[in-house]
Amino acid sequence: MKRTPSGVQEVGKVYNQSALTVTDTPQEVTLTTGRNSIEFVPGPAETNEIYYGGSSVDSNDGAPIMGGKIFSNCKTGFSIYLVCASGQTANVRRIEYD
């Protein structure tokens, strides 16, 4: 996995930091009410790629988060699915902002 620094622009206070274990079954992640940005960063020792997309995402058609991905100014009801390749798991950090 290529690690590149992420840039977080025009966000407020940091909330709801948590670690998630992603598997080869798409896992839905929603944004907490009142927050409008969310960032995903692979765990420090992570080597398996994590992909994002809709409810049927898989490693063949999902977009890789690579070194990290931020979604800013999300609409109410924001939802995204994370997944790994078949037989793999990965750890990702989730950070929310207002």
Buried (B, 14 or more C-beta within 10 A) or exposed (E): BEEEEBEEEEBEEBBEEEEBEBBBEBBEBEBEEEBBBBBBBBBEEBEBBBBBBEEEBBBEEBEEBBEBBBBEEBEEEBEBBBBBBEEBEBBBBBBBBE
